[in-house]
Amino acid sequence: MAKDEKRFQEKVKAIQDTMFVLGGKWKLPIILSIYSGNKRFNDISNSIPQITNRVLSKELKHLEENLLIKRTVIDNYPVKIEYSVTDYSYGLEEVILPMESWGKKHRNKIKGK
């Protein structure tokens, strides 16, 4: 295998890993919602239009498995569950900020602005 082909395959694998963790319609909005201060399930749900509780629950579990958010059970009556971003998730700023910038430019281009 040529050196360039190996580098290309490594690049593709890294992008696929990123897309596996962050891909889809909901993961980044969920992270941003929690980052913005929404810690409880209903607060997160209410901050993201059109997300269903089932999808939110599934995506929260996936984000927790990938160490991007932390789920804390507060042993009270009734039991409370809160979500927070992890220190590890702050590295996503390197991904999110360019995506936001590109998204704004793309939206303007499509709208003909």
C-alpha positions in Angstrom: 0.0 0.0 0.0 1.4 3.4 -1.0 2.2 6.0 1.7 -0.4 8.4 0.3 -3.1 5.8 0.2 -2.4 4.8 3.8 -2.6 8.5 4.9 -5.9 8.9 3.0 -7.3 5.8 4.7 -6.3 7.0 8.1 -7.9 10.4 7.4 -11.2 8.7 6.3 -11.2 6.5 9.4 -10.7 9.6 11.7 -13.6 11.3 9.9 -15.8 8.2 10.2 -15.0 8.0 13.9 -16.0 11.7 14.3 -19.2 11.2 12.3 -20.1 8.1 14.4 -19.9 10.0 17.6 -21.3 13.4 16.4 -23.3 12.5 13.3 -27.0 12.8 13.0 -29.5 15.6 13.6 -29.5 15.7 17.4 -26.1 15.1 19.0 -24.6 18.6 18.6 -27.8 20.4 19.5 -28.0 18.2 22.7 -24.4 19.0 23.7 -25.0 22.8 23.0 -28.2 22.7 25.1 -26.4 21.1 28.0 -23.5 23.5 27.5 -26.0 26.4 27.7 -27.2 25.4 31.1 -30.0 22.9 30.5 -29.2 20.1 32.9 -32.5 18.3 33.3 -34.1 16.0 30.6 -37.2 18.1 30.2 -35.2 21.3 29.9 -33.0 19.8 27.2 -36.1 18.4 25.4 -37.9 21.8 25.5 -34.8 23.6 24.2 -34.6 21.5 21.0 -37.6 21.8 18.8 -39.0 18.5 17.3 -36.9 16.1 19.3 -38.8 13.2 20.8 -38.2 11.9 24.3 -37.2 8.5 22.9 -34.6 10.0 20.6 -33.3 12.3 23.3 -32.9 9.4 25.7 -31.1 7.3 23.1 -28.7 10.2 22.1 -28.0 11.1 25.8 -26.9 7.5 26.4 -24.7 7.5 23.3 -23.1 10.8 24.3 -22.5 9.5 27.8 -20.9 6.3 26.4 -18.5 8.5 24.3 -17.6 10.5 27.4 -19.0 13.8 26.1 -21.6 14.2 28.8 -22.0 13.0 32.4 -25.2 11.8 33.9 -25.5 12.4 37.6 -28.2 10.9 39.8 -29.1 13.1 42.8 -30.4 10.8 45.5 -33.3 12.9 46.7 -37.0 12.3 46.8 -37.9 12.3 44.0 -34.7 11.2 42.4 -33.2 13.9 40.1 -31.0 13.2 37.1 -28.8 16.0 35.7 -26.6 16.1 32.7 -23.4 18.1 32.3 -20.7 18.4 29.7 -17.4 16.8 30.4 -14.0 18.5 30.1 -13.4 16.2 27.2 -16.4 17.7 25.3 -14.8 21.1 25.3 -12.4 19.9 22.6 -15.4 19.9 20.3 -15.1 23.7 20.0 -12.5 22.9 17.4 -15.2 21.1 15.4 -18.3 23.2 16.3 -17.0 26.7 15.6 -15.9 25.9 12.0 -19.1 24.0 11.4 -21.1 27.0 12.6 -19.2 29.4 10.4 -19.5 27.2 7.3 -23.2 26.6 8.0 -23.9 30.4 8.1 -22.0 30.9 4.8 -23.7 28.0 3.2 -27.2 29.2 4.3 -26.5 32.6 2.8 -25.1 31.2 -0.4 -28.2 29.0 -0.9 -30.5 31.9 -0.1 -28.6 34.0 -2.7 -27.2 36.5 -0.2 
